[in-house]
């Protein structure tokens, strides 16, 4: 999992949470709609990044060792 994959996942989750709060989502259907919209927003960001960089954001890299992933993100941020 790359830094961008992690960040885009976090973007989807944070956006979904915000949409749920702002629109006062109640029940399964409203929450499902907020989740779908949050994922769509992150998907749009992914496609924009891929269009600009001309390379895929999603990789086959696995995030089985989360501590290594966090270390990688911190290292990339500091450089």
Biopython code that builds the backbone (N, CA, C, O; Angstrom):
import numpy as np
from Bio.PDB.StructureBuilder import StructureBuilder

atoms = [
    (1, "UNK", "N", (0.857, -1.169, 0.000)),
    (1, "UNK", "CA", (0.000, 0.000, 0.000)),
    (1, "UNK", "C", (0.902, 1.232, 0.000)),
    (1, "UNK", "O", (1.842, 1.327, 0.790)),
    (2, "UNK", "N", (0.610, 2.152, -0.878)),
    (2, "UNK", "CA", (1.408, 3.370, -0.957)),
    (2, "UNK", "C", (0.831, 4.448, -0.051)),
    (2, "UNK", "O", (-0.276, 4.317, 0.471)),
    (3, "UNK", "N", (1.588, 5.492, 0.122)),
    (3, "UNK", "CA", (1.120, 6.633, 0.912)),
    (3, "UNK", "C", (-0.180, 7.182, 0.346)),
    (3, "UNK", "O", (-1.120, 7.465, 1.089)),
    (4, "UNK", "N", (-0.231, 7.331, -0.975)),
    (4, "UNK", "CA", (-1.443, 7.865, -1.595)),
    (4, "UNK", "C", (-2.638, 6.956, -1.365)),
    (4, "UNK", "O", (-3.744, 7.444, -1.130)),
    (5, "UNK", "N", (-2.440, 5.644, -1.429)),
    (5, "UNK", "CA", (-3.545, 4.724, -1.162)),
    (5, "UNK", "C", (-4.075, 4.920, 0.257)),
    (5, "UNK", "O", (-5.285, 4.954, 0.481)),
    (6, "UNK", "N", (-3.164, 5.046, 1.196)),
    (6, "UNK", "CA", (-3.556, 5.247, 2.590)),
    (6, "UNK", "C", (-4.304, 6.564, 2.761)),
    (6, "UNK", "O", (-5.354, 6.613, 3.402)),
    (7, "UNK", "N", (-3.763, 7.612, 2.193)),
    (7, "UNK", "CA", (-4.367, 8.939, 2.331)),
    (7, "UNK", "C", (-5.732, 8.996, 1.648)),
    (7, "UNK", "O", (-6.666, 9.589, 2.189)),
    (8, "UNK", "N", (-5.858, 8.397, 0.486)),
    (8, "UNK", "CA", (-7.152, 8.410, -0.200)),
    (8, "UNK", "C", (-8.199, 7.607, 0.572)),
    (8, "UNK", "O", (-9.374, 7.974, 0.590)),
    (9, "UNK", "N", (-7.778, 6.520, 1.205)),
    (9, "UNK", "CA", (-8.697, 5.777, 2.069)),
    (9, "UNK", "C", (-9.160, 6.628, 3.246)),
    (9, "UNK", "O", (-10.332, 6.622, 3.622)),
    (10, "UNK", "N", (-8.206, 7.357, 3.813)),
    (10, "UNK", "CA", (-8.547, 8.252, 4.929)),
    (10, "UNK", "C", (-9.457, 9.381, 4.450)),
    (10, "UNK", "O", (-10.373, 9.784, 5.166)),
    (11, "UNK", "N", (-9.207, 9.896, 3.237)),
    (11, "UNK", "CA", (-10.065, 10.941, 2.671)),
    (11, "UNK", "C", (-11.494, 10.435, 2.521)),
    (11, "UNK", "O", (-12.446, 11.135, 2.866)),
    (12, "UNK", "N", (-11.641, 9.224, 2.011)),
    (12, "UNK", "CA", (-12.976, 8.644, 1.845)),
    (12, "UNK", "C", (-13.691, 8.525, 3.193)),
    (12, "UNK", "O", (-14.869, 8.862, 3.311)),
    (13, "UNK", "N", (-12.970, 8.046, 4.204)),
    (13, "UNK", "CA", (-13.571, 7.880, 5.526)),
    (13, "UNK", "C", (-13.929, 9.219, 6.163)),
    (13, "UNK", "O", (-15.024, 9.382, 6.701)),
    (14, "UNK", "N", (-13.008, 10.175, 6.100)),
    (14, "UNK", "CA", (-13.258, 11.489, 6.709)),
    (14, "UNK", "C", (-14.396, 12.212, 5.989)),
    (14, "UNK", "O", (-15.225, 12.861, 6.626)),
    (15, "UNK", "N", (-14.432, 12.099, 4.669)),
    (15, "UNK", "CA", (-15.504, 12.742, 3.903)),
    (15, "UNK", "C", (-16.841, 12.115, 4.235)),
    (15, "UNK", "O", (-17.836, 12.819, 4.406)),
    (16, "UNK", "N", (-16.872, 10.795, 4.326)),
    (16, "UNK", "CA", (-18.111, 10.101, 4.678)),
    (16, "UNK", "C", (-18.600, 10.537, 6.056)),
    (16, "UNK", "O", (-19.790, 10.785, 6.247)),
    (17, "UNK", "N", (-17.693, 10.629, 7.003)),
    (17, "UNK", "CA", (-18.060, 11.073, 8.356)),
    (17, "UNK", "C", (-18.636, 12.481, 8.327)),
    (17, "UNK", "O", (-19.654, 12.759, 8.962)),
    (18, "UNK", "N", (-17.977, 13.368, 7.586)),
    (18, "UNK", "CA", (-18.451, 14.753, 7.507)),
    (18, "UNK", "C", (-19.813, 14.844, 6.823)),
    (18, "UNK", "O", (-20.685, 15.586, 7.276)),
    (19, "UNK", "N", (-20.000, 14.099, 5.743)),
    (19, "UNK", "CA", (-21.294, 14.104, 5.051)),
    (19, "UNK", "C", (-22.399, 13.572, 5.959)),
    (19, "UNK", "O", (-23.519, 14.083, 5.952)),
    (20, "UNK", "N", (-22.078, 12.553, 6.733)),
    (20, "UNK", "CA", (-23.052, 11.985, 7.664)),
    (20, "UNK", "C", (-23.470, 13.020, 8.701)),
    (20, "UNK", "O", (-24.649, 13.135, 9.037)),
    (21, "UNK", "N", (-22.493, 13.770, 9.206)),
    (21, "UNK", "CA", (-22.796, 14.805, 10.208)),
    (21, "UNK", "C", (-23.581, 15.964, 9.605)),
    (21, "UNK", "O", (-24.610, 16.373, 10.142)),
    (22, "UNK", "N", (-23.091, 16.488, 8.490)),
    (22, "UNK", "CA", (-23.700, 17.672, 7.874)),
    (22, "UNK", "C", (-25.141, 17.402, 7.442)),
    (22, "UNK", "O", (-26.018, 18.250, 7.604)),
    (23, "UNK", "N", (-25.369, 16.217, 6.893)),
    (23, "UNK", "CA", (-26.705, 15.881, 6.390)),
    (23, "UNK", "C", (-27.534, 15.106, 7.413)),
    (23, "UNK", "O", (-28.629, 14.635, 7.103)),
    (24, "UNK", "N", (-27.011, 14.975, 8.634)),
    (24, "UNK", "CA", (-27.709, 14.285, 9.720)),
    (24, "UNK", "C", (-28.287, 12.948, 9.254)),
    (24, "UNK", "O", (-29.473, 12.665, 9.426)),
    (25, "UNK", "N", (-27.407, 12.133, 8.658)),
    (25, "UNK", "CA", (-27.840, 10.840, 8.120)),
    (25, "UNK", "C", (-28.396, 9.958, 9.235)),
    (25, "UNK", "O", (-27.772, 9.783, 10.281)),
    (26, "UNK", "N", (-29.564, 9.418, 8.989)),
    (26, "UNK", "CA", (-30.237, 8.538, 9.928)),
    (26, "UNK", "C", (-30.579, 7.243, 9.207)),
    (26, "UNK", "O", (-31.123, 7.276, 8.104)),
    (27, "UNK", "N", (-30.273, 6.128, 9.801)),
    (27, "UNK", "CA", (-30.627, 4.836, 9.234)),
    (27, "UNK", "C", (-29.640, 4.358, 8.176)),
    (27, "UNK", "O", (-28.742, 5.084, 7.748)),
    (28, "UNK", "N", (-29.844, 3.123, 7.778)),
    (28, "UNK", "CA", (-28.929, 2.458, 6.874)),
    (28, "UNK", "C", (-28.838, 3.141, 5.511)),
    (28, "UNK", "O", (-27.737, 3.401, 5.025)),
    (29, "UNK", "N", (-29.972, 3.433, 4.895)),
    (29, "UNK", "CA", (-29.968, 3.978, 3.536)),
    (29, "UNK", "C", (-29.275, 5.332, 3.453)),
    (29, "UNK", "O", (-28.496, 5.561, 2.527)),
    (30, "UNK", "N", (-29.536, 6.226, 4.389)),
    (30, "UNK", "CA", (-28.889, 7.537, 4.369)),
    (30, "UNK", "C", (-27.389, 7.415, 4.629)),
    (30, "UNK", "O", (-26.595, 8.124, 4.011)),
    (31, "UNK", "N", (-26.998, 6.530, 5.529)),
    (31, "UNK", "CA", (-25.576, 6.324, 5.798)),
    (31, "UNK", "C", (-24.882, 5.654, 4.611)),
    (31, "UNK", "O", (-23.732, 5.967, 4.303)),
    (32, "UNK", "N", (-25.576, 4.740, 3.953)),
    (32, "UNK", "CA", (-25.024, 4.097, 2.759)),
    (32, "UNK", "C", (-24.808, 5.133, 1.659)),
    (32, "UNK", "O", (-23.800, 5.082, 0.955)),
    (33, "UNK", "N", (-25.731, 6.059, 1.506)),
    (33, "UNK", "CA", (-25.598, 7.125, 0.512)),
    (33, "UNK", "C", (-24.402, 8.027, 0.833)),
    (33, "UNK", "O", (-23.652, 8.407, -0.067)),
    (34, "UNK", "N", (-24.225, 8.363, 2.095)),
    (34, "UNK", "CA", (-23.076, 9.189, 2.504)),
    (34, "UNK", "C", (-21.773, 8.458, 2.222)),
    (34, "UNK", "O", (-20.809, 9.071, 1.764)),
    (35, "UNK", "N", (-21.729, 7.166, 2.486)),
    (35, "UNK", "CA", (-20.525, 6.374, 2.223)),
    (35, "UNK", "C", (-20.233, 6.309, 0.731)),
    (35, "UNK", "O", (-19.080, 6.408, 0.314)),
    (36, "UNK", "N", (-21.259, 6.145, -0.054)),
    (36, "UNK", "CA", (-21.080, 6.103, -1.510)),
    (36, "UNK", "C", (-20.532, 7.435, -2.022)),
    (36, "UNK", "O", (-19.629, 7.455, -2.858)),
    (37, "UNK", "N", (-21.075, 8.547, -1.522)),
    (37, "UNK", "CA", (-20.603, 9.876, -1.946)),
    (37, "UNK", "C", (-19.176, 10.127, -1.468)),
    (37, "UNK", "O", (-18.373, 10.701, -2.204)),
    (38, "UNK", "N", (-18.849, 9.706, -0.249)),
    (38, "UNK", "CA", (-17.489, 9.857, 0.265)),
    (38, "UNK", "C", (-16.489, 9.082, -0.575)),
    (38, "UNK", "O", (-15.402, 9.580, -0.871)),
    (39, "UNK", "N", (-16.849, 7.874, -0.955)),
    (39, "UNK", "CA", (-15.993, 7.063, -1.818)),
    (39, "UNK", "C", (-15.857, 7.659, -3.204)),
    (39, "UNK", "O", (-14.788, 7.593, -3.812)),
    (40, "UNK", "N", (-16.926, 8.235, -3.702)),
    (40, "UNK", "CA", (-16.890, 8.870, -5.021)),
    (40, "UNK", "C", (-15.944, 10.077, -5.019)),
    (40, "UNK", "O", (-15.198, 10.286, -5.976)),
    (41, "UNK", "N", (-15.977, 10.852, -3.963)),
    (41, "UNK", "CA", (-15.092, 12.020, -3.852)),
    (41, "UNK", "C", (-13.631, 11.568, -3.830)),
    (41, "UNK", "O", (-12.795, 12.144, -4.527)),
    (42, "UNK", "N", (-13.321, 10.550, -3.043)),
    (42, "UNK", "CA", (-11.948, 10.026, -3.000)),
    (42, "UNK", "C", (-11.566, 9.411, -4.340)),
    (42, "UNK", "O", (-10.420, 9.533, -4.772)),
    (43, "UNK", "N", (-12.508, 8.757, -4.998)),
    (43, "UNK", "CA", (-12.254, 8.178, -6.317)),
    (43, "UNK", "C", (-11.938, 9.245, -7.344)),
    (43, "UNK", "O", (-11.062, 9.066, -8.190)),
    (44, "UNK", "N", (-12.659, 10.366, -7.266)),
    (44, "UNK", "CA", (-12.387, 11.484, -8.170)),
    (44, "UNK", "C", (-10.983, 12.028, -7.928)),
    (44, "UNK", "O", (-10.270, 12.353, -8.877)),
    (45, "UNK", "N", (-10.585, 12.128, -6.666)),
    (45, "UNK", "CA", (-9.240, 12.600, -6.335)),
    (45, "UNK", "C", (-8.194, 11.627, -6.886)),
    (45, "UNK", "O", (-7.174, 12.050, -7.430)),
    (46, "UNK", "N", (-8.449, 10.330, -6.744)),
    (46, "UNK", "CA", (-7.518, 9.326, -7.269)),
    (46, "UNK", "C", (-7.370, 9.461, -8.774)),
    (46, "UNK", "O", (-6.251, 9.448, -9.287)),
    (47, "UNK", "N", (-8.473, 9.590, -9.484)),
    (47, "UNK", "CA", (-8.415, 9.710, -10.940)),
    (47, "UNK", "C", (-7.693, 10.988, -11.362)),
    (47, "UNK", "O", (-6.965, 10.979, -12.354)),
    (48, "UNK", "N", (-7.879, 12.080, -10.632)),
    (48, "UNK", "CA", (-7.179, 13.331, -10.943)),
    (48, "UNK", "C", (-5.670, 13.174, -10.747)),
    (48, "UNK", "O", (-4.881, 13.654, -11.562)),
    (49, "UNK", "N", (-5.276, 12.507, -9.675)),
    (49, "UNK", "CA", (-3.845, 12.271, -9.416)),
    (49, "UNK", "C", (-3.255, 11.397, -10.513)),
    (49, "UNK", "O", (-2.172, 11.679, -11.026)),
    (50, "UNK", "N", (-3.969, 10.338, -10.869)),
    (50, "UNK", "CA", (-3.480, 9.439, -11.916)),
    (50, "UNK", "C", (-3.372, 10.149, -13.265)),
    (50, "UNK", "O", (-2.436, 9.897, -14.023)),
    (51, "UNK", "N", (-4.317, 11.029, -13.567)),
    (51, "UNK", "CA", (-4.273, 11.767, -14.830)),
    (51, "UNK", "C", (-3.070, 12.706, -14.867)),
    (51, "UNK", "O", (-2.431, 12.860, -15.908)),
    (52, "UNK", "N", (-2.767, 13.320, -13.751)),
    (52, "UNK", "CA", (-1.653, 14.279, -13.699)),
    (52, "UNK", "C", (-0.295, 13.588, -13.664)),
    (52, "UNK", "O", (0.652, 14.055, -14.297)),
    (53, "UNK", "N", (-0.188, 12.481, -12.932)),
    (53, "UNK", "CA", (1.097, 11.787, -12.804)),
    (53, "UNK", "C", (1.310, 10.740, -13.896)),
    (53, "UNK", "O", (2.431, 10.284, -14.122)),
    (54, "UNK", "N", (0.234, 10.369, -14.562)),
    (54, "UNK", "CA", (0.262, 9.336, -15.600)),
    (54, "UNK", "C", (0.754, 7.990, -15.080)),
    (54, "UNK", "O", (1.382, 7.223, -15.810)),
    (55, "UNK", "N", (0.462, 7.711, -13.814)),
    (55, "UNK", "CA", (0.765, 6.400, -13.260)),
    (55, "UNK", "C", (-0.306, 6.038, -12.232)),
    (55, "UNK", "O", (-0.902, 6.923, -11.617)),
    (56, "UNK", "N", (-0.550, 4.744, -12.046)),
    (56, "UNK", "CA", (-1.620, 4.327, -11.140)),
    (56, "UNK", "C", (-1.289, 4.601, -9.673)),
    (56, "UNK", "O", (-0.139, 4.505, -9.246)),
    (57, "UNK", "N", (-2.316, 4.939, -8.927)),
    (57, "UNK", "CA", (-2.174, 5.148, -7.489)),
    (57, "UNK", "C", (-2.248, 3.803, -6.768)),
    (57, "UNK", "O", (-1.513, 3.570, -5.809)),
    (58, "UNK", "N", (-3.126, 2.929, -7.224)),
    (58, "UNK", "CA", (-3.349, 1.637, -6.586)),
    (58, "UNK", "C", (-2.264, 0.664, -7.016)),
    (58, "UNK", "O", (-1.965, 0.544, -8.204)),
    (59, "UNK", "N", (-1.671, -0.034, -6.044)),
    (59, "UNK", "CA", (-0.601, -0.981, -6.321)),
    (59, "UNK", "C", (-0.951, -2.344, -5.731)),
    (59, "UNK", "O", (-1.947, -2.501, -5.024)),
    (60, "UNK", "N", (-0.123, -3.303, -6.035)),
    (60, "UNK", "CA", (-0.287, -4.645, -5.471)),
    (60, "UNK", "C", (0.406, -4.752, -4.114)),
    (60, "UNK", "O", (0.347, -5.794, -3.461)),
    (61, "UNK", "N", (1.053, -3.684, -3.700)),
    (61, "UNK", "CA", (1.765, -3.669, -2.424)),
    (61, "UNK", "C", (0.777, -3.927, -1.285)),
    (61, "UNK", "O", (-0.319, -3.365, -1.270)),
    (62, "UNK", "N", (1.161, -4.766, -0.349)),
    (62, "UNK", "CA", (0.289, -5.157, 0.741)),
    (62, "UNK", "C", (0.640, -4.376, 2.009)),
    (62, "UNK", "O", (1.809, -4.078, 2.250)),
    (63, "UNK", "N", (-0.341, -4.053, 2.798)),
    (63, "UNK", "CA", (-0.117, -3.315, 4.043)),
    (63, "UNK", "C", (-0.239, -4.246, 5.239)),
    (63, "UNK", "O", (-0.865, -3.889, 6.237)),
    (64, "UNK", "N", (0.348, -5.429, 5.154)),
    (64, "UNK", "CA", (0.225, -6.385, 6.254)),
    (64, "UNK", "C", (0.951, -5.919, 7.506)),
    (64, "UNK", "O", (0.529, -6.226, 8.621)),
    (65, "UNK", "N", (2.037, -5.183, 7.329)),
    (65, "UNK", "CA", (2.761, -4.667, 8.485)),
    (65, "UNK", "C", (2.504, -3.166, 8.577)),
    (65, "UNK", "O", (3.221, -2.361, 7.983)),
    (66, "UNK", "N", (1.477, -2.810, 9.324)),
    (66, "UNK", "CA", (1.033, -1.426, 9.400)),
    (66, "UNK", "C", (2.117, -0.501, 9.950)),
    (66, "UNK", "O", (2.202, 0.653, 9.530)),
    (67, "UNK", "N", (2.939, -0.974, 10.871)),
    (67, "UNK", "CA", (3.979, -0.115, 11.442)),
    (67, "UNK", "C", (4.997, 0.290, 10.376)),
    (67, "UNK", "O", (5.483, 1.421, 10.391)),
    (68, "UNK", "N", (5.324, -0.612, 9.457)),
    (68, "UNK", "CA", (6.234, -0.273, 8.363)),
    (68, "UNK", "C", (5.603, 0.767, 7.449)),
    (68, "UNK", "O", (6.284, 1.673, 6.970)),
    (69, "UNK", "N", (4.293, 0.635, 7.206)),
    (69, "UNK", "CA", (3.593, 1.598, 6.364)),
    (69, "UNK", "C", (3.623, 2.982, 6.999)),
    (69, "UNK", "O", (3.892, 3.967, 6.312)),
    (70, "UNK", "N", (3.353, 3.073, 8.286)),
    (70, "UNK", "CA", (3.369, 4.359, 8.979)),
    (70, "UNK", "C", (4.772, 4.956, 8.938)),
    (70, "UNK", "O", (4.923, 6.156, 8.708)),
    (71, "UNK", "N", (5.785, 4.146, 9.154)),
    (71, "UNK", "CA", (7.167, 4.620, 9.083)),
    (71, "UNK", "C", (7.466, 5.159, 7.691)),
    (71, "UNK", "O", (8.108, 6.199, 7.549)),
    (72, "UNK", "N", (7.002, 4.455, 6.668)),
    (72, "UNK", "CA", (7.202, 4.884, 5.286)),
    (72, "UNK", "C", (6.531, 6.236, 5.040)),
    (72, "UNK", "O", (7.121, 7.112, 4.407)),
    (73, "UNK", "N", (5.314, 6.412, 5.531)),
    (73, "UNK", "CA", (4.584, 7.671, 5.357)),
    (73, "UNK", "C", (5.348, 8.807, 6.046)),
    (73, "UNK", "O", (5.512, 9.881, 5.466)),
    (74, "UNK", "N", (5.809, 8.579, 7.258)),
    (74, "UNK", "CA", (6.539, 9.603, 8.000)),
    (74, "UNK", "C", (7.837, 9.955, 7.271)),
    (74, "UNK", "O", (8.184, 11.129, 7.148)),
    (75, "UNK", "N", (8.550, 8.938, 6.791)),
    (75, "UNK", "CA", (9.795, 9.182, 6.064)),
    (75, "UNK", "C", (9.547, 9.991, 4.800)),
    (75, "UNK", "O", (10.290, 10.928, 4.509)),
    (76, "UNK", "N", (8.514, 9.641, 4.048)),
    (76, "UNK", "CA", (8.192, 10.365, 2.827)),
    (76, "UNK", "C", (7.791, 11.816, 3.125)),
    (76, "UNK", "O", (8.115, 12.726, 2.363)),
    (77, "UNK", "N", (7.105, 12.012, 4.209)),
    (77, "UNK", "CA", (6.672, 13.363, 4.589)),
    (77, "UNK", "C", (7.854, 14.223, 4.978)),
    (77, "UNK", "O", (7.870, 15.421, 4.694)),
    (78, "UNK", "N", (8.839, 13.632, 5.622)),
    (78, "UNK", "CA", (10.011, 14.387, 6.080)),
    (78, "UNK", "C", (11.007, 14.700, 4.972)),
    (78, "UNK", "O", (11.890, 15.538, 5.154)),
    (79, "UNK", "N", (10.877, 14.043, 3.833)),
    (79, "UNK", "CA", (11.822, 14.286, 2.733)),
    (79, "UNK", "C", (11.352, 15.346, 1.791)),
    (79, "UNK", "O", (12.041, 15.658, 0.820)),
]
sb = StructureBuilder()
sb.init_structure("model")
sb.init_model(0)
sb.init_chain("A")
sb.init_seg("    ")
for serial, (resi, resn, name, xyz) in enumerate(atoms, 1):
    if name == "N":
        sb.init_residue(resn, " ", resi, " ")
    sb.init_atom(name, np.array(xyz, "f"), 0.0, 1.0, " ", f" {name:<3s}", serial, name[0])
structure = sb.get_structure()
